[in-house]
Amino acid sequence: MEGTESRGAAGAELVTRRETAAGETERANRAWWDANADEYQAEHGEFLGDARFLWCPEGLYEDEARLLGEVAGRDVLEVGCGGAQCARWLAGQGARVTAFDLSGRQLRHARRIDERLGRVPVPLVQADATALPFADAVFDLACSAFGAVPFVADSARVMREVARVLRPGGRWVFSVPHPFRWTLPDLGDEHGLVVEHSYFDRRPYVEQDEQGVAGYAEHHRTVGDRIRELREAGFVLADLVEPEYPAQLGDRWGGGWSAQRGRLVPGTALFVADKPAA
Ligand SMILES: C[S@@+](CC[C@H](N)C(=O)[O-])C[C@H]1O[C@@H](n2cnc3c(N)ncnc32)[C@H](O)[C@@H]1O
């Protein structure tokens, strides 16, 4: 779970907001996640837990939230799974789970965790969320904890793809950085509370080298955009959850995920959407 406000990790890269060319976001993010997977898992692995389903840095877990409903005996797809921690929890609850990610290195970590735990390996697929390698109507549930959705240029296409692979009556739940975060700089102190960017500026955040080649790209949608993308894909929005930041968490996640900021503004938006029964 990286999220909008941990994104300065590329250090020397130049930061800008500009449109990305076709394929540029996918190339950049695949390379970025491959290069940064080791550091990401080393830094956040403990907080994520090997087999827990954490929705967001606010510490909301699926075993308390139950946004997916009953998972036992259901076919579940995890989108942008990283180390597949959520998928492992789902399998432990009796779900038949498949997990996929764009980054081969993230999937290596998923396999490494399975091996260390000596568990039945989570079925893993390397794929792009905008082109799912699955047949129509084969899953009951789909979920994503900060995976893929902010990292694609065309998130409307992800919504359509998820709708396609879900059975009628299925549910799709995903968490993303709260769109309001787009307006704020990535700072945990009071400077991170001063609006710096337009909420309405949809140009992606891009880290690029001196030749202008993108090394990382993150895409913004307003709350309204996300709701429309879901509706246009045929979903009905069941809930929009904005978890509050528990004071006792302190500054566990770093960057803009500080307790000071969490007291005042939302960090995560969780969309709960249903595909109507036929
Ligand atoms: C912030 S991590 C979230 C992973 C996991 N849920 C977690 O909380 O650690 C984002 C993940 O999305 C993956 N990702 C980025 N773009 C993707 C795409 N187009 N399709 C599938 N996965 C993608 C990244 O490789 C990365 O593993």
The ligand as an SDF file (V2000), in Angstrom:
LIG
                    3D

 27 29  0  0  0  0  0  0  0  0999 V2000
    0.1530    0.1950   -2.9410 C   0  0  0  0  0  0  0  0  0  0  0  0
    0.4010   -1.4460   -3.5540 S   0  0  0  0  0  0  0  0  0  0  0  0
   -0.9620   -2.3070   -2.8320 C   0  0  0  0  0  0  0  0  0  0  0  0
   -0.6930   -3.7590   -2.7000 C   0  0  0  0  0  0  0  0  0  0  0  0
   -1.3300   -4.4110   -1.4830 C   0  0  0  0  0  0  0  0  0  0  0  0
   -2.7620   -4.3700   -1.5340 N   0  0  0  0  0  0  0  0  0  0  0  0
   -0.8210   -3.7200   -0.2340 C   0  0  0  0  0  0  0  0  0  0  0  0
   -1.6200   -3.1170    0.4910 O   0  0  0  0  0  0  0  0  0  0  0  0
    0.3920   -3.7780   -0.0150 O   0  0  0  0  0  0  0  0  0  0  0  0
   -0.1370   -1.2130   -5.2200 C   0  0  0  0  0  0  0  0  0  0  0  0
    0.0230   -2.4470   -6.0670 C   0  0  0  0  0  0  0  0  0  0  0  0
   -0.6480   -2.2350   -7.3100 O   0  0  0  0  0  0  0  0  0  0  0  0
    0.1270   -2.8590   -8.3160 C   0  0  0  0  0  0  0  0  0  0  0  0
   -0.2330   -2.2850   -9.6170 N   0  0  0  0  0  0  0  0  0  0  0  0
    0.0940   -1.0740  -10.1110 C   0  0  0  0  0  0  0  0  0  0  0  0
   -0.4260   -0.9110  -11.3210 N   0  0  0  0  0  0  0  0  0  0  0  0
   -1.1040   -2.0470  -11.6070 C   0  0  0  0  0  0  0  0  0  0  0  0
   -1.8490   -2.4840  -12.7360 C   0  0  0  0  0  0  0  0  0  0  0  0
   -2.0080   -1.7180  -13.8100 N   0  0  0  0  0  0  0  0  0  0  0  0
   -2.4070   -3.7180  -12.6970 N   0  0  0  0  0  0  0  0  0  0  0  0
   -2.2350   -4.5190  -11.6210 C   0  0  0  0  0  0  0  0  0  0  0  0
   -1.5260   -4.1540  -10.5280 N   0  0  0  0  0  0  0  0  0  0  0  0
   -0.9590   -2.9370  -10.5270 C   0  0  0  0  0  0  0  0  0  0  0  0
    1.5570   -2.5870   -7.8900 C   0  0  0  0  0  0  0  0  0  0  0  0
    2.4770   -3.4440   -8.5450 O   0  0  0  0  0  0  0  0  0  0  0  0
    1.4740   -2.7900   -6.3960 C   0  0  0  0  0  0  0  0  0  0  0  0
    1.7520   -4.1000   -6.0190 O   0  0  0  0  0  0  0  0  0  0  0  0
  1  2  1  0
  2  3  1  0
  2 10  1  0
  3  4  1  0
  4  5  1  0
  5  6  1  0
  5  7  1  0
  7  8  2  0
  7  9  1  0
 10 11  1  0
 11 12  1  0
 11 26  1  0
 12 13  1  0
 13 14  1  0
 13 24  1  0
 14 15  1  0
 14 23  1  0
 15 16  2  0
 16 17  1  0
 17 18  1  0
 17 23  2  0
 18 19  1  0
 18 20  2  0
 20 21  1  0
 21 22  2  0
 22 23  1  0
 24 25  1  0
 24 26  1  0
 26 27  1  0
M  CHG  2   2   1   9  -1
M  END
$$$$
